[in-house]
């Protein structure tokens, strides 16, 4: 039964990724995106706020940044997800801080990394 739960959960997160990609392509407002994502998540019985959703969103952001795609819309979706309590805000910020500092500081934050003066 655990395997089935994992499979259902994985399908839900793949659906969230597809909804997010489609919303970004159509330039959907964050509220529309949020309703679509909440629907996907609730259909499989996953509650909100969701730590897993924050991980999926950060992965989407960094993937878009690494591929040179615009990230402004994804930042709006992240902001909406935190404001609407779809994701735990502190967990999201922790993921962003850790991932952006270590992997893609200039792409993720849009500012150059400062030199180490020590």
C-alpha positions as CSV (number, residue, x, y, z in Angstrom):
1,X,0.0,0.0,0.0
2,X,2.9,2.4,0.7
3,X,4.0,1.9,-3.0
4,X,0.6,2.9,-4.2
5,X,0.6,6.0,-2.0
6,X,4.0,7.0,-3.3
7,X,2.8,6.4,-6.9
8,X,-0.3,8.6,-6.3
9,X,1.8,11.3,-4.7
10,X,4.3,11.3,-7.5
11,X,1.4,11.6,-10.0
12,X,0.1,14.5,-8.1
13,X,3.4,16.3,-8.2
14,X,3.8,15.6,-11.9
15,X,0.3,17.1,-12.4
16,X,1.4,20.2,-10.4
17,X,4.5,20.6,-12.6
18,X,2.3,20.4,-15.7
19,X,-0.2,22.8,-14.4
20,X,2.6,25.2,-13.5
21,X,4.2,25.0,-16.9
22,X,0.9,25.5,-18.6
23,X,0.1,28.5,-16.4
24,X,3.5,30.1,-17.0
25,X,3.1,29.6,-20.8
26,X,-0.4,31.2,-20.7
27,X,0.8,33.9,-18.2
28,X,-2.1,32.9,-15.8
29,X,-2.5,35.1,-12.7
30,X,-1.3,33.6,-9.5
31,X,-4.9,33.2,-8.2
32,X,-5.9,31.0,-11.2
33,X,-2.7,29.0,-10.8
34,X,-3.3,28.5,-7.1
35,X,-6.8,27.2,-7.6
36,X,-5.6,24.8,-10.3
37,X,-2.7,23.5,-8.1
38,X,-4.9,23.2,-5.0
39,X,-7.4,21.2,-7.0
40,X,-4.6,18.8,-8.2
41,X,-3.3,18.3,-4.7
42,X,-6.7,17.9,-3.0
43,X,-7.9,15.4,-5.6
44,X,-5.3,12.9,-4.4
45,X,-5.9,13.7,-0.7
46,X,-2.8,15.7,0.0
47,X,-3.4,18.6,2.4
48,X,-2.2,22.1,2.3
49,X,0.1,23.6,3.4
50,X,2.5,21.1,1.8
51,X,6.2,20.8,2.3
52,X,6.4,18.7,-0.8
53,X,4.7,21.5,-2.9
54,X,7.4,24.0,-1.7
55,X,10.1,21.6,-2.9
56,X,8.4,21.1,-6.3
57,X,8.1,24.9,-6.7
58,X,11.8,25.5,-5.9
59,X,12.8,22.8,-8.3
60,X,10.6,24.5,-11.0
61,X,12.2,27.9,-10.3
62,X,15.8,26.6,-10.4
63,X,15.1,24.5,-13.5
64,X,13.6,27.5,-15.3
65,X,16.6,29.7,-14.3
66,X,19.1,27.1,-15.4
67,X,17.4,26.8,-18.8
68,X,17.4,30.6,-19.3
69,X,13.6,30.8,-19.1
70,X,12.0,33.8,-17.5
71,X,11.4,33.3,-13.7
72,X,9.3,36.4,-12.9
73,X,6.0,34.4,-13.1
74,X,7.4,31.6,-11.0
75,X,8.4,34.2,-8.3
76,X,4.8,35.5,-8.4
77,X,3.5,31.9,-7.9
78,X,5.9,31.3,-5.0
79,X,4.7,34.6,-3.4
80,X,1.1,33.6,-3.8
81,X,1.7,30.1,-2.4
82,X,3.2,31.6,0.7
83,X,0.6,34.3,1.1
84,X,-2.3,31.7,0.6
85,X,-0.7,29.3,3.1
86,X,-0.3,26.6,0.4
87,X,3.2,26.1,1.5
88,X,4.9,26.7,4.9
89,X,6.6,30.1,4.3
90,X,9.6,29.5,6.5
91,X,10.3,26.1,4.8
92,X,10.0,27.8,1.4
93,X,12.4,30.5,2.4
94,X,14.8,28.0,3.8
95,X,14.8,26.0,0.6
96,X,15.3,29.1,-1.5
97,X,18.1,30.3,0.7
98,X,19.9,27.0,0.7
99,X,19.4,26.2,-3.0
100,X,20.0,29.7,-4.4
101,X,23.1,30.3,-2.3
102,X,24.7,27.0,-3.3
103,X,23.7,26.4,-6.8
104,X,22.5,29.4,-8.9
105,X,23.0,32.7,-7.1
106,X,23.1,34.9,-10.1
107,X,20.3,33.2,-12.0
108,X,18.0,32.7,-9.0
109,X,18.4,36.0,-7.3
110,X,19.2,38.2,-10.3
111,X,22.1,39.8,-8.6
112,X,25.8,39.1,-8.9
113,X,27.5,37.2,-6.2
114,X,29.7,39.5,-4.1
115,X,33.4,38.6,-3.9
116,X,34.8,37.1,-0.7
117,X,37.0,39.9,0.7
118,X,38.5,37.9,3.5
